[in-house]
Amino acid sequence: MSENLLQPNKTAATPEQILHWLDWKVIRRLDGILQGDYRTLFYGDGLDFADLREYQMEDDIRHIDWNVTARMNHLHVRQYVEDRDITAWFLVDLSPSMGFGPLGRPKETVLIDLVTTLSRLLTRGGNRIGAILYRNHIENIIPPRGGRIQVLRLIRELLKESEEPVKTSTDLNLLLNAGLNTLKKRSLVFVISDFISAPGWQKSVSLLNRRNELIGIRLWDPREVELPNAGLIVVEDSETGEQLRVDTSNPIFRQRFQEAAERRETDLRRTLKQAGVDLFSISTEDDLVRAIVRIAALRKKRRR
C-alpha cells in the first residue's frame, strides 16, 4: 500500500479516512519511536492495587514491595489496575476559539488528530474510551467503550457542526463539572482545550484531579502570543462577534499583547500546578508525532 497519503480535509473527510491517514502517518511512526511502549504516556500513580508480580527491567522502582521482596528473596512490584486496563475520558473543548489558527490547520483540527491518535492507541491495547464534548454548552456525552468502532464514533461526533448558535463565552467550569458528575470510577482524563475561558474553574479541576489522573493539554497558535506586523486590521471575538480595529504596526501595542498572553500562560500553569495536574502544550505548527513523543518523555521524567 502506498505511503504517499495526503492529509484529509477535515471538512470533507470521512471518519474512516481520517483514522486511516493517522494510522499510517502518525501511529506507525509512534510505534517505531516508542517501540510500542506507551506506559509513560498513559500510566500514572495512585490507581487501585490489584496484584503482585516479579520485578521487570522497565518497572517503576517506586512500585517495589520491599516486605514481599524480603520474604521471597526476589524483587516484587505492586501491580495496579492501570497495568491491566484503563478507562480514559476526553474532556474536549470545541468552543469557537478553537477554530483559530492557520488555514487548514486551526486548533480544532489539531484537537481532532490528537484525540483520534490517543483513542486509537488506547483502544488498540484493549482499553475503553469515552468523551464529553463542550461547545459552550455540554453537547454530547459518549459513554466509554472499546474498539475501532468507538474511535470512529468519536471522530464522527468531533466533526459535527454545532446545532446551537453560541451565545455565551467559554466557561470551562461547565466541562469540568460535567466530568465530576459523569465519571463514576477513577479514570485517566485528558482535558484538551486552549484554556481561554472565564475564570472560576480552578476548584473543579482540583476536585477532578483528586478523583482521577488528569492530564491537561493546551492547544495554541503562535499568533495568539505574538502579533504579526500587519498594519491596521480588524479583529473579531470568535464567541461574541465583537470587532475591534487595531494597529499591529505599533510596537507598544504588540508588546502589551505579548505580555498579556504571557501572563495568561503563567496563571494557567500556576493554577494547574497547584491542582497537581500535568500541563502539556501543542502548537498548530507542531508535528503531532514529535509533540506526543515530547509528552511521553516529560511524563517519564516526572515519574522518576
C-alpha positions as CSV (number, residue, x, y, z in Angstrom):
1,M,0.0,0.0,0.0
2,S,1.3,3.4,-0.9
3,E,2.6,5.7,1.9
4,N,2.1,8.9,0.0
5,L,-1.1,9.7,1.6
6,L,-2.4,13.3,1.7
7,Q,-3.8,14.6,5.0
8,P,-7.6,14.6,4.5
9,N,-9.5,17.8,4.6
10,K,-11.5,17.6,7.9
11,T,-14.5,19.4,6.3
12,A,-14.9,16.7,3.6
13,A,-13.2,13.6,5.0
14,T,-15.0,10.6,6.5
15,P,-14.0,9.3,9.9
16,E,-12.6,6.2,8.2
17,Q,-10.3,8.4,6.0
18,I,-9.0,10.4,9.0
19,L,-8.3,7.2,11.0
20,H,-6.6,5.6,8.1
21,W,-4.4,8.6,7.5
22,L,-3.4,8.8,11.2
23,D,-2.8,5.0,11.4
24,W,-0.2,5.4,8.5
25,K,1.4,8.7,9.1
26,V,1.2,9.2,12.9
27,I,0.6,6.0,14.8
28,R,3.0,3.9,12.8
29,R,5.8,6.4,13.4
30,L,5.0,6.5,17.1
31,D,5.3,2.7,17.2
32,G,8.7,3.0,15.7
33,I,9.9,5.7,18.0
34,L,8.4,4.5,21.3
35,Q,8.6,0.8,20.3
36,G,5.0,0.2,21.3
37,D,5.7,1.2,24.9
38,Y,3.1,3.8,25.9
39,R,3.3,3.2,29.6
40,T,5.0,6.6,30.2
41,L,2.3,8.3,28.2
42,F,-0.8,6.7,29.8
43,Y,0.1,5.2,33.2
44,G,0.3,7.3,36.3
45,D,0.3,6.8,40.0
46,G,-2.4,6.3,42.6
47,L,-4.7,3.8,40.9
48,D,-6.1,0.8,42.6
49,F,-3.8,-2.0,43.8
50,A,-4.5,-5.3,42.0
51,D,-1.8,-7.9,42.4
52,L,2.0,-8.6,42.9
53,R,4.4,-9.9,40.4
54,E,8.2,-10.2,39.9
55,Y,10.1,-7.1,39.0
56,Q,11.0,-6.5,35.3
57,M,13.6,-4.1,34.0
58,E,11.1,-1.4,32.8
59,D,9.1,-1.3,36.0
60,D,9.0,1.8,38.2
61,I,11.1,1.2,41.3
62,R,8.6,3.1,43.4
63,H,6.2,0.2,43.0
64,I,8.6,-2.3,44.6
65,D,7.0,-4.1,47.6
66,W,10.0,-4.4,50.0
67,N,8.2,-6.6,52.5
68,V,7.3,-9.2,49.9
69,T,10.8,-8.9,48.3
70,A,12.4,-9.7,51.7
71,R,10.3,-12.8,52.1
72,M,10.7,-14.1,48.6
73,N,14.3,-13.1,48.0
74,H,13.3,-11.7,44.6
75,L,12.2,-8.2,43.8
76,H,8.4,-7.9,43.6
77,V,6.3,-5.0,42.4
78,R,2.8,-4.0,43.1
79,Q,0.6,-4.2,40.1
80,Y,-2.2,-1.7,39.7
81,V,-5.4,-1.6,37.7
82,E,-3.6,0.8,35.4
83,D,-1.2,-2.0,34.3
84,R,-4.2,-4.1,33.2
85,D,-6.8,-1.8,31.6
86,I,-7.7,1.8,31.5
87,T,-10.9,3.7,31.2
88,A,-9.9,7.0,29.6
89,W,-12.1,10.1,29.2
90,F,-11.6,13.0,26.8
91,L,-13.0,16.3,28.1
92,V,-12.9,18.2,24.8
93,D,-13.3,22.0,24.4
94,L,-14.8,22.7,20.9
95,S,-15.7,26.3,21.7
96,P,-15.4,28.9,18.8
97,S,-11.9,30.0,19.9
98,M,-10.7,26.5,18.9
99,G,-11.3,27.5,15.3
100,F,-8.4,29.9,15.3
101,G,-5.2,29.1,13.5
102,P,-3.7,28.8,10.1
103,L,-5.9,27.9,7.1
104,G,-6.4,24.1,7.0
105,R,-4.9,23.5,10.5
106,P,-6.7,25.5,13.2
107,K,-6.6,24.4,16.8
108,E,-9.7,22.3,16.3
109,T,-8.0,20.2,13.5
110,V,-5.0,19.5,15.8
111,L,-7.5,18.5,18.5
112,I,-9.3,16.0,16.3
113,D,-6.0,14.4,15.2
114,L,-4.7,14.3,18.8
115,V,-7.9,12.8,20.3
116,T,-8.1,10.2,17.4
117,T,-4.5,9.2,17.9
118,L,-4.7,8.8,21.6
119,S,-8.0,7.0,21.3
120,R,-6.6,4.6,18.7
121,L,-3.5,3.8,20.9
122,L,-5.7,3.2,24.0
123,T,-8.4,1.0,22.3
124,R,-5.8,-0.9,20.4
125,G,-4.5,-2.0,23.9
126,G,-7.9,-3.2,24.9
127,N,-8.8,-0.1,26.9
128,R,-12.1,1.8,26.9
129,I,-12.6,5.5,25.9
130,G,-15.4,8.0,26.5
131,A,-15.7,11.7,25.9
132,I,-17.6,14.8,26.9
133,L,-17.9,17.4,24.1
134,Y,-18.3,21.0,25.0
135,R,-19.3,23.8,22.6
136,N,-20.0,26.5,25.2
137,H,-22.6,24.0,26.5
138,I,-22.4,20.3,27.0
139,E,-23.3,19.0,23.6
140,N,-22.7,15.3,24.0
141,I,-21.5,12.6,26.4
142,I,-20.1,9.5,24.8
143,P,-20.1,6.5,27.2
144,P,-16.8,4.6,27.4
145,R,-16.4,1.6,25.1
146,G,-13.5,-0.1,23.4
147,G,-12.7,-1.0,19.8
148,R,-12.2,0.7,16.5
149,I,-15.9,1.4,16.1
150,Q,-15.8,3.6,19.2
151,V,-12.9,5.6,17.8
152,L,-14.8,6.1,14.5
153,R,-17.9,7.2,16.5
154,L,-15.8,9.8,18.4
155,I,-14.3,11.2,15.2
156,R,-17.8,11.5,13.8
157,E,-19.0,13.5,16.8
158,L,-16.0,15.7,16.7
159,L,-16.6,16.6,13.1
160,K,-20.2,17.6,13.6
161,E,-21.1,21.3,13.4
162,S,-22.8,22.8,16.4
163,E,-26.5,22.7,16.2
164,E,-27.0,25.6,18.6
165,P,-25.6,29.2,18.0
166,V,-23.0,30.2,20.5
167,K,-24.5,32.9,22.8
168,T,-22.1,32.8,25.8
169,S,-18.3,33.0,26.4
170,T,-16.4,29.8,27.2
171,D,-16.7,28.6,30.7
172,L,-14.5,25.5,31.4
173,N,-16.3,25.1,34.7
174,L,-19.2,23.6,32.8
175,L,-17.0,21.0,31.1
176,L,-15.1,20.1,34.3
177,N,-18.3,19.8,36.4
178,A,-19.8,17.5,33.7
179,G,-16.7,15.3,34.2
180,L,-17.2,15.4,38.0
181,N,-20.9,14.4,37.6
182,T,-20.3,11.7,34.9
183,L,-17.2,9.8,35.9
184,K,-18.2,7.2,38.5
185,K,-14.8,5.4,38.9
186,R,-11.2,6.5,38.8
187,S,-10.1,7.1,35.2
188,L,-7.4,8.6,33.1
189,V,-8.8,12.0,32.0
190,F,-7.5,14.2,29.2
191,V,-8.7,17.8,29.3
192,I,-7.9,19.2,25.8
193,S,-8.5,22.9,25.4
194,D,-6.9,26.3,24.6
195,F,-7.9,27.2,28.2
196,I,-9.3,30.6,27.0
197,S,-12.1,30.7,29.5
198,A,-14.0,32.8,32.0
199,P,-12.3,32.4,35.5
200,G,-13.6,30.3,38.3
201,W,-12.8,26.7,37.1
202,Q,-9.8,26.2,39.4
203,K,-11.8,24.3,42.2
204,S,-13.4,22.0,39.7
205,V,-10.1,21.0,38.1
206,S,-8.6,20.3,41.5
207,L,-11.6,18.1,42.5
208,L,-11.5,16.2,39.2
209,N,-7.8,15.5,39.6
210,R,-8.3,14.3,43.2
211,R,-10.6,11.6,42.0
212,N,-8.8,10.7,38.7
213,E,-5.5,11.0,36.9
214,L,-5.7,14.2,35.0
215,I,-3.6,15.4,32.1
216,G,-4.1,18.9,30.7
217,I,-3.2,19.5,27.0
218,R,-3.2,23.1,25.9
219,L,-3.6,23.8,22.2
220,W,-2.4,27.2,21.0
221,D,-1.4,29.1,17.9
222,P,1.7,31.4,17.8
223,R,-0.4,34.3,16.6
224,E,-2.2,34.2,20.0
225,V,1.1,35.1,21.7
226,E,2.9,37.4,19.2
227,L,1.0,39.6,16.7
228,P,2.5,39.8,13.2
229,N,3.2,43.3,12.0
230,A,0.3,43.5,9.5
231,G,-0.6,47.2,9.9
232,L,-4.2,48.3,10.6
233,I,-6.5,45.3,10.9
234,V,-9.9,44.4,12.2
235,V,-10.0,41.6,14.8
236,E,-13.2,39.8,15.8
237,D,-14.0,37.9,19.0
238,S,-15.0,34.4,17.8
239,E,-17.6,34.0,20.5
240,T,-19.3,37.4,20.9
241,G,-18.7,38.7,17.4
242,E,-17.3,42.0,18.8
243,Q,-15.0,43.7,16.4
244,L,-12.0,45.9,17.1
245,R,-9.7,47.9,14.8
246,V,-6.1,47.6,15.9
247,D,-2.7,48.9,14.6
248,T,-0.4,45.9,14.7
249,S,2.5,48.0,13.4
250,N,2.5,49.8,16.8
251,P,5.4,48.2,18.8
252,I,3.9,49.3,22.1
253,F,0.6,47.6,21.3
254,R,2.4,44.4,20.2
255,Q,4.5,44.4,23.3
256,R,1.4,44.7,25.6
257,F,-0.4,42.0,23.6
258,Q,2.6,39.6,24.1
259,E,2.9,40.5,27.8
260,A,-0.9,39.8,28.3
261,A,-0.5,36.4,26.6
262,E,2.5,35.5,28.8
263,R,0.5,36.4,32.0
264,R,-2.3,34.2,30.9
265,E,0.0,31.3,30.4
266,T,1.8,31.9,33.7
267,D,-1.5,32.0,35.5
268,L,-2.7,28.8,33.7
269,R,0.5,26.9,34.6
270,R,0.3,28.1,38.2
271,T,-3.3,27.0,38.6
272,L,-2.8,23.5,37.2
273,K,0.4,23.1,39.2
274,Q,-1.4,23.9,42.4
275,A,-4.1,21.4,41.4
276,G,-1.3,18.7,40.8
277,V,-2.2,18.5,37.1
278,D,0.4,17.9,34.4
279,L,0.1,20.5,31.6
280,F,1.5,20.0,28.1
281,S,1.3,22.4,25.2
282,I,0.9,21.6,21.5
283,S,1.1,24.3,18.8
284,T,-0.7,24.4,15.5
285,E,2.7,24.4,13.9
286,D,3.9,21.3,15.9
287,D,4.5,17.9,14.3
288,L,2.0,15.7,16.1
289,V,4.4,12.7,16.4
290,R,7.1,14.9,17.9
291,A,4.6,16.5,20.3
292,I,3.4,13.1,21.6
293,V,6.9,11.8,22.0
294,R,7.8,15.0,23.9
295,I,4.8,14.5,26.2
296,A,5.9,10.8,26.8
297,A,9.4,11.9,27.6
298,L,8.3,14.6,30.1
299,R,5.9,12.2,31.8
300,K,8.6,9.6,32.1
301,K,10.9,12.2,33.6
302,R,8.3,13.4,36.1
303,R,7.5,9.8,37.2
304,R,11.2,9.3,38.0
